[in-house]
Amino acid sequence: MSIENEFGTATESPPLFNYLQELIPLEDIRDFASPKRIGSIDFVKGFAIVFIILAHSSAVWLNEETLYLYGLLFALLDFLGPSLFVFLSSLSVIFSIKNKQNILPSKVIRMRIFSRGIIIILIATIYNVTALIAEDYEIIFPLNLWGWNILMFIGFSQLFSYYVLKIPKLYRGIIGILIVLLSNPIRDFIFVPGLDGGNLIVIAIHYIVIGPNPMVPLLPGLAICFFSTIFGEYLYEAMNKGTHDAYVGLFRIFMVWSVILILVGIGLGFQLFTRETIIGGDLREYPSIALLDFANRQDFFEIPGMPEFLIRGRGPNMIYNLGAALIVISISFYFIDVKKNHGNFVKMLIYYGKVSLSLFFVHQIFLGLFSKQFGIALFLINNLTYVGFMGFLMYLWMEYANGVGSPEWLMAAMGRMGKKKRK
């Protein structure tokens, strides 16, 4: 295949890999699904990925004497992890769609969103297989490809959010509330105490909705797409106005709703649960209930149970986490985008946010370097060093290898391939 250069002379087109490596600008990789001029979104995304690294490493590196801190802090600060990360990724889809409306055909916009989502889903299947093997959870191929890990849900959220955005805001809010309220009854109904025997239809529904790796299961996780697109549109409108009053008004909207959602989540989810009292506590229905066992590995006090609003996968937890996510986003938005505070720490986390998908995948490769070796002081020193090392590794990858092979590069490549075909 040949193409014409600027002088009209036909030349051979470069191989696809070289084409992608040479013609994907680094800024396309950095700014994948990233709302430009809203630095707080990337800052919070970077903050979330640093917390995820902290949580994953603490589960592996803390020794037996201090492992209870992992159970306590992870349970209390879980809203900084997957739900916040997914919320931000779904919210960013708004900008990918809105910024290209009236510029590109709707079909092209849809294919861009879908291609990015599919790439993340394919990466997520690899993660599922390795995670299930690492946890010694036996499930046959190809069933072990499926599971609602963070990447899988982010990939599907790209697809969900595209269609959810077509629904009016009021209806989106009503549907999101219904999903949250109905999630507990539905999950309790389709709970499968054993995969031998039983209703095959219920087992199949359970496998699709919950899966063998339910970090962010479809119920109530689907509600994130409905709520995030609402707040994403408010953010997009304020960004387009670009005035100080618009930004302050957005901050107030976010703060009011964050307080409402947190209070509702706590009010609906104050009941305490243990492995014995929650349905599926001994299986893989609600993995976060295991944090209660870790938290009780100390001699100071006995925690009688885990409140429902802290148990990932329960309806009240989704409401609480959305409210807590909004508080983090609104405070960051106020100081970074309204007050224009851009220090080195802020710039660092913004960079981490732009390469957060790569960080999520790569940081787990080196977790096996240490196992149950650190007390709290050594852990903090080593973990901060590890976070810095990950950032340095990402910098080398992005700046000197153009991010080739990274998730962000793959998604930018899909977009570039789409442009090439249209030409």
N, C-alpha and C positions, 0 to 999 in steps of 0.2 A: 504494500500500500504506500502511495506517495502523497506528499502534501506540497503546496506551493509556498516558497519563501517570499519575502517582501518584494523581491525583484520579479516574481512570477515564474521562477524556475522550479521545476518539479524536483523534489528531493525525497529520499527514503525517510519514512517516519521512524522515530526511534522505537526500540522495543518498549512494551507497555511498562515494565518495571522502571526503565530509565526515564520514560515519559513522566511517570508519577513522581519519581525521585527529583527530577529536575524542575517540574512545573508546579508542584504544590508549594505555595509560599508558606513560610514558617508561621506567618500571622494567621493563615487559614487553619492551621493545626491548633495554635494557641487559643483562637477565638471560636472554636467549634461550639455551637449552641450557647454562645456566651453573649448576654445582652451588653452591647457596647455602651459605654458611658455610664454604666451602673456597676462600679467597681465592687460594691458591697456584696453582690451576688457571688462573684468569684472568691471574694474574701471569705464568705461564710462557707462556700464549698471547700475551700482550702482548710478552713477550721474543722469542718466535718471529717475530711479525709485524715487530718492529723489525729483527731480523736479515734477514728477507726484503727489507725496504726497503733495508737496507744492501747486500745482495748485488745486487739489481737496479740500484741507482744506481751501484754501483762498476763494473759491467760497461759502463755507458754513459759515466760521467763521468771515470773515471781516464784520464790521458794514456798514450801508448805507453810511456813510461819506467817507469811504475809499475803498468801493467796486470797484470804478473806477480803482484802481491800479491793481485789478485782470484782468479787461478788457485790460488794456494797456500792462502789463507785460506778460500775458498769450499769447496775440496775437504776441508780438515781440519775445518771447522765446519758442514758440510752437514747434520749431524744436528740442528742447531738450526732448520732450515728446514722444508721440506714434510712430512717424515716426522713430526716432532714436532707440527706443526700439525694434521696429519690424526689422529695418535694422540690428541691432546687432544679433537678434535671427535668422534671415535668414542667416546671414554671418556665424554664428556658426555651421549651418548644414553642411557646407563644411568640418569642422574638424571632425564631427561625421562620415562622409562618408569616407573621405580620410584616416583618422587614422586606419580604419578597412579594407581598401582595401588590397587584397592579404593575409589577415589574416582570415577573415570570408567570407563565400559565399555571393554573391551579394543579394541572396534572404533573408538571415538573416539580412543583413544591411538594406534592404528595409523595412522589418517587424519592425525593431527597430525604424526607422524614422517614419513609419506610426503609430505604436502604441503610440509613444510619441505625435504625432500630434493629434491623436484621443482623447487621454486623455485631452489635452488642450482644444479641441473643446467641449468635454462634460462639462468641467468646465465652458467654455464660455457660454453655454446655460443657466446654472444656473445664471450666472452674467447677461445675457440678461433679464431674467424674473424679477429679483429683480430691475435692473436698470429701466426698463420700468414702473414697478409698482411705484417706488420711484418718477419718473418724471410724474406720473399720465397720462401716455400715454396709452390709452385703445386699446389693440389689443388682439384678442382672442387666446386661446391655441389651437393648438400647434404653431401657427404662431409667438407667442412671444418668441419662442426658438431661432429664427433666428435673426441675426443682426451682422454687422461687427464691434464689439467692438475689443479692442486691443488683448484680448486673442483669440478670434475667428480667427482673421487674423494671429496671430502667429501660431496657430495650422495648418491652411491651408497652411501657408508659408513653414512649414516643408515638406508638400506633394509637393507643387509647386516646391520648390527649388531642391528636389531630381531629378525631371525630367528635370528642367531647366538646371541643371549641365551637362546633356548629350549633350547640344547644344554648338557648338563652341563659344568662347568669342565674336567674331565679330558679329555673328548673334544674340547673346543675347543682345548686345548693340543696334543693329538695332531694334529688337523687343521691347526693353524697351523704346526707343525713340518714336516708333510708338504708343505704349500704352499711353504715356504721351500726345502726340500730338492729338490723337483721342479721349481721354477721355472726354474733354469738349463737342465736338459735339455729341458724343454718349449719354452723360448724359443729355444734353439739349433735345435731341430727345426723350429719354424715360422718361423724366420728366412727372409725373402723378399729375395734379393739384387736383385730388380727386379720391378716390378709388371706387366711385359709378359710374357705367357705364364705357364707354371707351373701348379700345381694351384690351381684357383679356391677350393676348400674351405680349403686351407692359407692362401691369401691372405686369405680372409674371416675366418678365426680370428685371423690375425696382426693384422688391422685392428681387431678387437674387443678383443683382449687387450692389444695394444701401442698401436695408434693412431698417427696422425701427429704427436701432441704428447705424448710419453710422459714427462711430469714425474714422475707417480706411477702407473706402469702397473699393470694388474690383477694381474699376476704380477711380483714377489712381494707387491705392495701389499695384496692381499686378506688376507694374514696379520695385518695390523694390526688388522682388525676382531675377529679371534679372540682375539688377545692383549690388546687394549685392554679388551674386555668383561670379561676375567678380572680384570685389575687394577682396572677400574672398580667391580666388585662388592666387592672388598676395600675400596676407598675408601669406597663407599657404606655398608658395614657399620660401618666405623670412625666415619664421620660420624654414623650413627644412635646409636651408643653414646655418642659425644661426650666420652669420658673421656680424660685425659692418657695413661693406659696404653694405650688403644686406638690413639691417634695415634702413640705411640712404637713400638708393635708394628707398625703399618702402615709406618712409616719403615724399620724393620729389614727387613721383607719386601721392600720396594722396593729397598733398597740391596743386599741379598744377590743378588736376581735381576738387578739391573743389572750387577753385577760378573761374574756367570756369563755373561750374554748378551754382554757386551763381549769377554770372553776367548774365548768360542766363536766369535764373529764374526771376530775377528782370527785365531784359529787356523785357521778354514776359509778365510779370504780373504787370506792373506799373499802369494799369487802376484801378480806384477806384470804388468800389461797395458798395451799401447799401442794406437793406432788400427789398427796392422797386425796385432796378435796377438789382438784380441778380435773375435768375430763381430759384424759390423754396425758396426764402429767408424767407417767412412767414411760411414755413412748416419745415420738418426735413431733407431737402436736404443738406444744408450746415450749421450745427449747430454752427460753429465757427463764423459765421457772427453776432451772438448775442453778441460777445465780443465788437463790435462797440457800441452797446447800453450801455453796462457797462462802457466803456471807456468815454462815454459822460455824465456820471453822476457826473460831476464836473463843477464848475463855471469859470474855468480858460480859456478854449478855446473850440471851437467846431471842432470836427474832421469830415470833409466832407464825408469821405468814407474809406473803408478798401481796401488797394491794393490787387490785385488778388494773388500775390505771398505769401500773409499771410493767405489766405482763404483755410483751409484744405479741400481737395477733388477736388481742381482745378489743372489742369496740371502744370502751372508755380509754384505752391506751392510745388508740388512733386519734381521738379527740384531743387528749392531753398533749400528745406529741406535736400535733398540728399547731396548737396554741403556743407551745414552747418554741417551736421552729419559727413562728411569726415574731416572737419576742426577740430571738437572736437576730433574725433578719432586720427587724425594724430598728433595733439599737445600732446594728452595724451600718444600716442605711443612713441613720441620722448623723453618726460621727464621720462616716467616709464620704457620703454623697451630699449631705446637707452642710455639714461643718467643714468639709474638705480637709480632713486630717489624713494625710498620706505619708506615714513614716515608713522606715525600712521594714518594720515588722509587718505592717499592712501590705506593703509591696510583695514581701516574701509569700504571705498567705494567698494573695491574689494570683501569684505565679503557680503556687501549689494547686489552686482551684482550677486553673486552665489546663493542668495536666493530671487532674484528679483520677480519671479513669485508668491511666497508665500506672499511677501510684498505687491504686487499689490492687491492681493485678501483680505488680512487681514486688511490692513490699513483703508479700507473703513468701517469696522464694527464700529469703534469708532468715526467716523466723526460727528455723531449725538450728541456727548457730549456737543458741543457748537453750537450756531446758532446766527449769526449776532451780536456777543458780543465784538469783539476786534478791537481796532485801530491798526495801523501798528506796533507800538512798542510792545504791548502785543501779537500781532499775531506772530511776529518773535520769541519772547521768547517762547511762547507756542508751536509754530510749530517745533522749534529746539528741544525742550523737547520731543515732540511727535515723531519726527524722531529717536531720541535716544532711546525712549521707544520701538519703533517698532524693532530697532536693538537688544535691550536687550531681547525682547520677542522672536525674531527669534533665538537668541543664546540659550535661555532656551529650545526652541522647538527642535533645531537641536542637541545640545550637550547632553541634559538630556533625551529627548524622541526620539532620533535618527531620528527626522524629520518625524515621522510616521503620515501619513495623509496629508502631504504637497504635492503640485503639483510636486515638484522635487522628492519626495519620490515615488509618484505614477508612475512617468515616469521611475525612476530607477527600480521600482518593475516590470514593464512590461519587461524591459530588462533582469532582473534576472529570471523571469518566462520563457522567451524564452530560456535562458541557461539551465534551469532545464529540459525543454521539449526535447532539443537536446541531453542532456545526457541520 
